Amino acid sequence: MNAGRRLPPARRRAAPATRSATAGESRRSGALSARAAAPGLPLAPLRALAAEAPLLLRVTGGSMAPAIPAGAAVTVRPAARCLPGDVVAFRGRDGRLRVHRALAWLPSRGGARLLARGDAAAGRDPAVPAADLLGRVETVDGAPLRVRPADRLRAVGALAAALLRSSTRRLGRA
């Protein structure tokens, strides 16, 4: 699910202290004018804002439906860690912000990498460096996002299925 595409301003249900990273909103509305969809967007300024107050993002696409419908406003806070099943915001390889469910952290030579996948997406995202993680989604349209035990189990199951597919492909090439 892409976060930050150009959308018309929408109803805000978030707290007044919330900052917005939605592209296309005017400075008069108190929102950031930064284009969150721009490739190569530096995450440090967004993390700094999110540390002060929850960061409001408008999501597009249906890859997280039905948990997060297209057009929903989500609030994001920096997180020191996230668990399988948590919904996180991160910068994808194309430079756009994504809101997907965390599957697992994998060790790599360059540091830990996050595996994530949209609930309704056909496959998982490429591994994301820890530096590209913006934070954990806390609310959807002003309501707290509850991660149920079933969501965590489904995330672990999706990871196991992805690893199994990957290993069978490798065996087929051998």
Secondary structure, DSSP 8 states (H G I E B T S, - for coil): -EES---------S-TT-EE--TT--GGGT-----TTSTT--HHHHHHHHHHS-EEEEEESSTTTTTS-TT-EEEEE--S---TT-EEEEE-TTS-EEEEEEEEEE--TTS-EEEEE-TT-SS----EEGGGEEEEEEEETTEE----HHHHHHHHHHHHHHHHHHHHHHHHH-
